[in-house]
Amino acid sequence: MSKEYSRGEFLGIGGALAAGFGLGGCVGTGERERRAASGGEAPDLVLLNGKIYTVDDAQPRAEAFAVKNGDFIAVGSNDDIRNLVTRNTEVIDAGGMTVTPGFIDCHCHPQGLSELYDVFLAYATTIGEVKRRLAEKARETPPGQWVEGARYDDTKVVDEASGRYRRINRWDLDEAVPNHPARVSHRGGHIGWYNSKALEMAGITRNTPNPKGGRFERDEKGELTGLVEERAQRAFDNIARQPAYTREQRQAGVAYISKMMTAAGLTSVHQTGGDADNLIALQDAYAAGEMRFRMYFFPRGVFPLLKEAGVRTGFGDPWLRIGPVKYSTDGSNSGRSMAMSTPYVGTNNYGILTMTQAEVHEAVEEAHRAGWRVAIHANGDVAIEQVLNAYERVQRLWPRTDPRHRIEHCTLVNPSILRRIAAGGWIPTPFWTYCHYHGDKWAEYGEEKTRWMWAHRSFLDYGIKVPGASDYIPGPFEPLMAIQSMVTRKDMKGRVWGANQRISVDEALVVATINGAYASFEEGVKGSITAGKYADFVMLAEDPHDVDPDRIKEIKVARTVVGGKTMHEA
Ligand SMILES: [Zn+2]
């Protein structure tokens, strides 16, 4: 029997094509109407007996919904929906479980490569363990090739000798890896620790001046400690060979990380910065049916080629879509190198700017005038102001309707910054798990600054549609930890940072769902449980409204469904 497309499938494919050519602006009003038109037919899937938070103001709560061809086609009471069930309908009895729209992470780096193939140090707990694992890697590494440790977290690794937390240094690395160049990158990116061999090969000595936009840290005696920050790391770019990942490994990385992230309840993610290899890996995994989440991909190095080929932000389909071009203007929040107007506590360190105002203007002008969205990493207030200056300038000179340019992280704000973001309609993407997970790093910012960091309360109060963003790998991606962090502002040791920025569970759900959809111009097709939108939802074993707020992160994700298809089931 030859395969005949049902009307709904046909419309679904047409919708995907239309979306693919729907460049730039908001995805899908027409698409959504066409998709909803298939509502007269029997559903493929029905969920009954749910405690459903729809995040749709027109109908905030429901008990049941029906899904056909990957879209919600009806949302309502058990009685309404039960009537639609036929022999061919799969029925999920939610048994009173909490159901929400799928969660959206608007800033992360989900390649799954470090986790699978590198010395992955994000969860290492002792300096001895770091050294042991690097020494093992050195034994199997040919001479002259890098030995690398990825994603070391300086505040989570203890020195067994003293029982205290301390940062690793070049002397630790020399003990573990005496003969190869070695580097250990920080969990937050942006900074890394190098051994003596690597420093020697790069020609860096205690007398080498710091380059613009970077720093070689020195101790009180003026000796290099091995810590190298921001642009100074470029000195090591070509000193030794680095094995490349294979195409198969990259595809497997996407399959692996999309499995992990959907198991945590994420149904859409934004990969903020990637090259051609990343884009190929996503397409390979998608084509093989191994990519479980929807992806909004931000080109970095490959932007000029895409632009030349006529591609713009919004190109793609509902599973894989091109996002804004990505740039970076300052240092890191977790690595303590972001550019601020006041220094880190007890220092005269104001952090590092990695682009000048002129460079930011130039990059933004080029992308904006070519019809692209722009997304610029800016953590500190000084960096954020540079980005706002550039966005306001291009809108003044070459106005576009609703460009929604983004400020990635937008960590440290103030009332003037908040007013400017609200007035321009720009999208900030503050870290949503950092307050909880990285608590040991906040003392260096001090109490007063944390009142204005990851300012979800302030953004909402100023009418800004702030989405969620983990920056995984630097921050954990689990959205339930994120909700706990935003609601409690408590770190893992119970200290509270910036209680004034707390938001409610309902507000956190808005951040995690519909505001995430808005951040990719997809609020018309996802982010709420609404007839006509993609059937992306999660079932939670407990209701985050009901549990102790300090336990929200322990809630089990019972099922994650993307486009009507179960991608995770506990
Ligand atoms: Zn990032």
Residues whose N, C-alpha, C, O or C-beta is under 5 A from the ligand:
A	BS01	ZN	T272 D471
